[in-house]
Amino acid sequence: MRYALAALLSLSALSPLQGAAPAVAPILTTPEAVDDQTYAQPRIARVTHVALDLTADFAAKVMRGTATLDILAVPQASEIILDDKGLDIAKITDANGKALVWSVGASHPDKGAPLTVKIGKARRIIITYASKPDASALGWLPPELTAGKRKPFLYSQGQAIENRSWVPTQDSPGIRQTWEARITVPSDLVAVMSGDRLTPKGEPAGQGMTRYRFRMNNPVPPYLIAIAIGDLAFQPLGPRTGVYAEPVTLAKVAPELDDTEKMVDAAEALYGPYRWGRYDMLVLPPSFPYGGMENPTLTFLTPTIFTGDKANIDVVAHELAHSWSGNLVTNATWPDSWLNEGFTTYFENRIDERIYGKERAAVLAELTWDDMQRDLKAAQKPESTKLRGETGDDAGSLAYDKGSTFLRTIEQAVGRERWDAYLRSYFDRHAFQPQTTAGFLADLRANLIKGDAALEAKLKLDEWAYAPGLPDNAVHVRSQTLAQVDQSIAQVKAGAAIASLPYARWGTQEWLRFLNGLPREMTEARLAEMDRTMGLSASPNAYVRSAWLVLALGNRYQPAVASAEEFLPRIGRMLFLRPVYKALVDQGDWGRPIAERIFARAKADYHPITAASIERVLAAR
């Protein structure tokens, strides 16, 4: 069986051009590539293509219809195992309508359950089903939680393993699949997805409904199948870039995104062609859990990055960079997520440098270093500081920050020209394929180090990849801009008046350096002076407000409670929420009741992923 499938996969993955999308993406069969977050057994039977035909029912808060799955299997295979997280399945048939026997196994709270289908000789199956109203990937928003306040909104968030709550497939990053979709929605709403938009204006579907069709011909990890439905307008930004947003939001966000086309050009100049056609963005309502999500052809963005000064446009550079590291070459399992996020954080910084200059890139790199040091210090156990080994969203930012520092260290050791040539060839060699840490290190040794024992010793590859903590060869980029902010921190420590500081000309990054760099213990009088002078409790900048609340609430500064009461329910981005809730919980009998009171009011408006994450914070003792 093993040899038969290996031969089948080898033949199906052949491609006429290096870096072109294969007809069927290969899977990895080495021990470290086995994904324990899926029930699938892809070496026996695997999904290669998903065709969705779904209707969005906003009244019931469900997606219902069919999923048609194409299957590649060894001749002896009699069943296929899919991932199912609460799907309401009506029937499963083969392509001719013959009923197939299926069963759902015991459910795990995070992984869901195995959906086993007795396929016999069938290699195409049709699943008739509906998602549940509480599907963990889907955020159903009433009109009052949107910017326009007039129409409902739906968006998905599939990473890491949430898409199994609305798409019945093998939900593993190592099992890449092509897909297509027909989505039927109320006629006053617009549907967009993370694939080619075949019907941008929709097609009449009768009874006040409109149908949209989408296609993704490149095999992608299933977490990148994404959808949004709402009152949306579009504005082009360049020949292959543009932005979707609610009409009342579009005019505000579009000007801050006008460098997007330049970013695509800069990324291609660094590491090769952009292989996804268009690069559009969708600005979501505030409940979106992340800064951005790199869905192919359609990056999802939080509105919190738009502060009027382009200070946070690096989020766009980050999500764009994922078009190479993550979407093109993907971690085979979630313990290797640094191969996505570490590479992307490094690549993002290189894009920023090309567009905005070395000092801007240095500011962002040094803040990354600060975040890394903070996470290393806060780690509960050494094992959690390894690059490879953590899963889920609670691993902190080390996958991003330690990973990017690793790559920057290699760059300095071998020189930028040589390093860039290697990375470009790496993306070509592994395009549309999964990857592991072991696979990356092997590729690095074969194509960059090439037996150079001195270079191997200098780089300390295995220590970076598999050991806890930070190797002593780590490169620390320093910024002159942030050095000046450090002078202001020193002045505050020495007792200088807050009004004497040059804060009026600070951008988001300077504010973060300042607030995060202050002593964690401050007097009520000093906090009141800061708040009164700088207007921190009322700051419209979510980055600033979150950092301030962590500091103020960590000192039981009572006037900041009202600010938290206003801020936490209307923001859905976990980057801002988790630290503030944690600051309250860490204050025990004073802060925990405040956190629980706010969460009880806000929970219904959070995305399910956000709500579950905050519940874990509140459960900590």
N, C-alpha and C positions, 0 to 999 in steps of 0.2 A: 504494500500500500504506500509506504513512504517513498519508494523509488518511483512508483507510477506517478504520484503527484509531483514529485520534484522534477521529473521530466516534463510534465505538463506545464508547470509553472515556468520552467526555463524557456520552453518554446513560446509560451504566451507573452512573455515579457520582452521578447525581441523587438527592437525599434530601429528603423532605418537611419536615424540621426542621433548623434550623441546629445543627450539632454532633452530629446523629444519625449512626449508622453507615450508610454507603452500602451498597447491595447488592454492589457491586464497587468497591473503593477505587481511586482514580486513581493513575496513575504519573506521574512527572515526566520530561520529555523534554529539559530544558535540558542543555547540555554538562557542567556541574558535577554533575549528578545521575546521570551514567553510572557504574555500579558496576563497577570492575575486579576485584572479588573474587568475581564470579559469572560463569558461562559463559552465563547466560540472555540471551535477546534478547526482552525483554518487549514491545517495540513490534511484534513480529511474532506471538508466541504467549506467553501467560502463564498461570500457574496462579492460579485464583481460590479454589479450595476443595480441602482435603485430607481424605480419610476414611481413617483408619488402622484396621486390624483385625489386631492383633498379639498374640502370646503371648510372655511373658517366660520364657526358658529359662535358669534360673540355673546348671544344670550345665554348659551349653555357653557361657554368658555371651553370649547373642545374643537379639535381638528378631527374631521371624520372623512373616511373614504377608503382608498385602497393603496397598498404598496406592492408593486410588482418587483420581485427580486430575481436577477439572473445569478445562477450558481455555477461555480467551477468545483468539480468534485472528482475524487478517484472513482474508478468504475465500480468498486465494491461498496461505495458509500450508500447507506440506506436512509440516512437522516442528516439534517443540518441543525445546528444549535445557534440560535439568535439571542440577542439581549433584549429584555423586556422589563420596563420599569412602570408597571401599573397600567399597561395598555388594556383597553376593553376590546377583545378580539371576538368578532362574530363568526368568521369562518376562514379557512385557508383551503385553496384549491390549486390544482396544477393549471397550466396554460389553457387547457381544454375545458376547464370548469369542473373537473373531477375532484370531489372532496378528498382532502388529505387528513390523516390522523395527526393531531398535535396535542401537546400538553405543556403546561407551565409548572416549573418546579418550585421549590421552596424559595422564598424571597429574602434577600438581604437588604437592610435599610438603605445602603448606599449603592450597591451593585444592581439591585433589582433581582430579577429571576431569569433562569434559562428558559427559553421558548424552544422546544424541540419539535421539529416537523419531520414526519416520516415521508421522505420525498420519493423513495423508490428510484425509478429511472428519470423522474422529472428533474429538469434543470432550469425551470422557470416556475415560480410559485406566486400566487396572488393572495395577499392578506387583506381581508376586509376588517376594519377596526376603527376605533376612535381613541383619542387621548383622553385623559381624565382632567377635570377642571383644575386639579392641583398639580399637573405635570410639572416636574422640577425644571424643565428647560424653558417653559413658556411663561412670559409675563403678560397677563391680560390686564390692561389698564382702563378704568372708566374715564370718561371725558375730563372729569375734574383733575385727573393726575397727568394730563397732557399740557403742553404749552398753550395750545389753542382753546382748550376747555370746551370744545364743541363735539368732538367725535372720539370714539374709543380707539385703542391702540393695542397691537400685539407685537411682541418681539421675542425671539428665541435667544438662548445662550447655551450652546452645546458643550463647550469645554468644561470639564474634562470628559465626563461620562454621562452627561445629562440628556443627550439627544435620544437615547433609548426610551425616554418617556414620551416621545411623539413620533419617532421613526423606528419601525421594527427592522433592525438590521444587526450586523455584527459591529458593535460600537467599540472598536479598538483602533488607536492611531496607526497600528501596523498593518491594518487590513484596508488598504486604500480602495475606493470605489468611485466610479463615475455615477452621475445621477441626472435625472430630469424630473420636471414637476409641472403639473397643471393645478393651479390654485384658484379656487372660486371664492370671491369675497363680495360683500355688499358694494353696490355700484358707486357709492359716494366715498369709497376708500380705495387706496392704491396698495398693491402688493409688490414687494421687491424681495429678491433672494440673492444668494451668493454664487450666482452663475450668470451665463449669458441671458440677457433679458430679451426674449424672442418677440414679446408683445408688449412693448413699453406702455401703450395706452389701453391695453386690455381688449377683450372680445366680449360682446354681449352673451350672457349665459341665461337670460330669461329670469322672470320673477324678481326683478330688482337686483340681479347679481351680475358680476363681471368676472371673466376668467383670464388669468395671466399664465403664460408658459415660460419656462426657464430650462436651461441645459448647462451641464458642466461636463465637458468632454475629457478634461484632465482627471485622472484618478486622484482623489483627495481622501484624507482621513475623515471618517464620518462626522467628527465633531465640527467640521467646517461647513456642514449643511446648515444654512441659516435663513431665517425668514423674518420679515417685518411687514405689518399691515397697518395703515393709518392714513391720516389726512396729510399727504406728502406732496411737496413740490420739488422741482429739480432746477439746479442752476449749473451750467457748464463752467468749468474753470480752465480748460485747455482742450487740446484735440482728443485726449483720452482720459480726462479727469473731470469730475463734477461732484456735486454734493446734493443729497436729498435731505430735506428737513421739513418740519411743519411750516406752513406758510408764514406764520407770525415769527418764526425763528430764523428763517432763511437769510434775511437781510443782515442780521447780526453776525451770523457765523461765516458767511461766504467770504467777506474780506480777510478774515484771519486765515483762510485756507488758500489764498491766492498764490502761494509758493508751491503748491502740490505738484504741478507739472514739472517744475524745476527739480523737485525731490526725486521724481521718477527718473528724470534724465541723469541726475547725480548717482542714483543707485545703479543704473545700468552701466554707467561709466566705470563704476567700481567693480561690480561682480557679475556682469553679463546681462543678457536680455531679460526684460520683463515678459513672462510667458503666459499672462492671464488675460490679455486683451485690454479691457478697460480697468482703470483704478478709480472707482467712485467711493464716496463716503456717505454714511447715513448718520445724522445727528439725532439721537434718541431722547426720549423724556428723561428726567433726572433719576428715575429709579434704576437705570442701567447699572449693573454691579461693578463694572470695570472702567478704566480710562478709555480703553478701546479694545476691539476684538477684530482680529485680522482675517475675517471671512473673505475668501477670494472674490475679487471684482467689486466688493462692497464692504469696506471697513466700517464697523459700528463704532461710534464715538459718543462719549458722555458730553453733555453740555457744560460740565464743570471746567473743561479746559479752555473755554472761551472767556477770557478776562479782559479783552479789549486791547491787549498789548502784544499778542503773538508769543507771550512768554512760555506757553505750554504746547507750542506746535510740535515740539519734539515727540509728543504722543503720536502724531501723524507719521513722522519719520520712523518711529518704532513699528507701527502697524504695517507700513509700507515695506520695511525691511523683512518682515515675516513672509513676504511674497517669495523670498529666497529661503530663509532659515525658519522652517516651521511648515509652511505650505508646500514648498518645493522639496525640501529634505526635512523629514519629520521624525521626531523621536518615536521609536517603535513601541515604547512603553512609557508610562508617566514617571517612573523613577529617573528617566533620562531627559526630563523636561528642560534641563539646562541647555541641551542641544538646540532647543527652540529659543528659549528666552535669553540665555547668555550670549549666543551668537547674535541675536537680534539687537540686544542692548549695545553690543560693540558696533554693529553695523549702523544702527541709529546714530551713534555718536559720529561716525565717519560721514554720514549724510549731513548732519548738523554742521560739521566742520566745513564741508564743501559749500554749503549755502550761506552760513552765517559767520564763518571764521573760526580761527583756532581758540580764541579766548572764550567764545560762547561754548564750544565743545569742551574746553577745560572746566568751565563752571559746572556743566552737567556731569562730566566724568568725576569731578571731585565730590559732588553731592552723592553720586553712586557709591563712592568710597565711604562716605559718611554713613550711608544706609547699611552698607556691608558691615562696617565696624559695629554699628548698633545691633545688627542681627547676630553677629558672632558673640557679642557680649551677652545678649539676652537669651541665647540658646539654652534650653533646659538640659540638653544632653549633647555630648560631643558628636555623636553619630548624625545629629540633625544638621550639622554644618558641612557634611560631605556634599560634593557636587552631585554625585549619583547616589540615590537612595531614598529621597523623600518623595511622597506622592501628595496630591491634593493642593488646595489653596492655602493651607495653614503652615506651609513650610517657610513662610516669609519670602523675602526678596533675594535670598542667596543664589537661587538659580539664575536670576538676572545679573546680580552684581558681582558675585564671585566668578560666575561664568564669563562675564565680559572682561573682568580683570585678568583672568587666565589668558584670554585671547590677546589682550593688549600686551601682556608679558611676553607672549610668543612673538608678537609683532616687533617689540623692541629688541628682542634677542636676535632675530634673523634679518631685520630691516623691512621697512614697509613695502618696498617694491617686490621683494621676494615673497612676502606674506600675502600680498594682494593677488599675486599670480597664482599662488597655491589655493587661496580661497575661491577664486573664480573657477579654477579647474575642479575643485571639490564639489561645488554646486552643479557643475556640468556632469561629473561622474555619477552623482547620486540623485540626479533630478527625478522627481516623482517616485522616490523610494523612501522607505523607512530606514532609520539609522539607530545605532546604539553607541554608548560611550566607548565600548571596546572596538567597535567598527571604526569610529572616528580616530581613535589613537592608532589603530593599525594603518589607516589611510595616511595619517600624519607621518608616521614612521616610514612608510613606503614612498611617499611622494614629496616630503619636505626634508626630513632628517636624513634619509638615505644612508644609514649606517654610520653617521658622524657621531662617534661616541662622546666627544666633548660637548656637542650640542645637546645630545640626549641627556647628559648629566646636568647641563645648565638649565634645561627647561623643567625638569622634575615633573614629567607628565603624570605619572601614576600617583604621585603625592597630590597633585592638583585634583585629579579625577576621583580618587578613592579615599583619601585621608581626610580627617576632620581638620578644622582650622584653616589658617592661611599660610601657604609656603612663604619662606623668607625672601623669595625672589620677586614677589608681587610688585608690580609697577604702580606707583601712586602719582597720578597727575595732579598738579597744583594750579590753582587759578589766582591771578592777581586781584580779580574782582572780589572773590570771596575772602582773600587776605585782608582787604579793606573792611569788609563786614566784621571780620574777626577783631579788628581794632575797636569797632563799636561795642562788641561783646566785652572786650577788656575794659572799656570805659564804664560800662554798666556795672561790671564787677567792682570797679574802683569807686563807684558811687556817683558817677556823672548823672546829671539830669537827663531824663529821656528826651526832652525837647531839644537838647543840644545835638542829638544824633542826626545824620543825614538821611533819614528813612524816607523822605518825600520822593527821592529818586530811585528807590529800590524797586526791582521787579520781583516776580514770584520767587525766583531762586535765591535772591538775597534775603528775602523775608524768611524763607525756610532755613537758611544757614543761621540767621540771627535767632529765631525762636527756638530752633532745635539745639543751638549752641549755648543757650543761657543755662545757668545752674538750675537743677531740677527742684531745688528748694529756694523759694523766694517769699518775702514777707507780703502780707496783705497790702500794706501801704505801697510797696514797690509795684505789685501787680496792678493796683488801682491807678497808679501814675501812668503805667504803660497803657492801660485800657483807656484812660481818659485822654491821653495825648495822641495815641495812635489809632484810636477807634477800633480796637481789635475785636471786641465782642459783636460788633455790627459789620465786620468786614464782609463785602460781597464776594471776595476771593475765597473759594472753598479750601484751597491749599493753606492759606493763611489762617482761616478760621479754625480748621481742624488742628493745626499745630498749636495755635493759641489755646484752644480748649484743653488739649492734652496737658499743657503746662499749667494752666489756671486751675483746672479741676484736680490735677495732681497735688495742688496745694490747698484744696478745699476752699477755693475762692468763690464765695457764695454768689456774687453778682454774675459769674459766668454760667450759672445754672440756667438762667432764663435764655441765654444765648444758645445753650445746648438744646433746650426744649424747642426752640424755633428751628435750629439747624438740622438736627438728626432726623426728624421725620420727613423732611423734604429732599434729602440727598440719599441716593441709593448706592453711591460708589464706595466699595468696601475699603479702599485705600484711606478714605476720610473717616468712615464710620467705626471700623474696628478699633483704631487707637483711642478714640474718644470713649467708646463704651468700656474698653479695657482700663482706661485711666479712672473711670468711675468705679468699676468693679474692684480695682486695686485699693480703693479707699474704704473698703469694708462697709461697716454699718452706716457710714455717712453717704458713700457714693452708690453702693449697690441698689438701694431702694430707688434712687433717682434713675439709674440705668434701666431698671425693670419697669418703672412707670413710663418712661419715654418709649421703650421698646413695645410695651403692650399697646400703646397708641399708634406706633409707626409700623408694626409688623405687617399688617394687612396691605400696606402700600409698598413694601419691599418686594423685590424679586425673590422667588423661593430660595435661590442660591444665597442671597444676602441674608435672608431671615435665618437660614440654617447656620450660616457662619456666625452671626451675632448670638444665636442660641448657644453655640459652643463657647463663646466668650463668657456669657452669663453663667454657664454651667461650671466654669473653672473656679476652683477654691484655693 
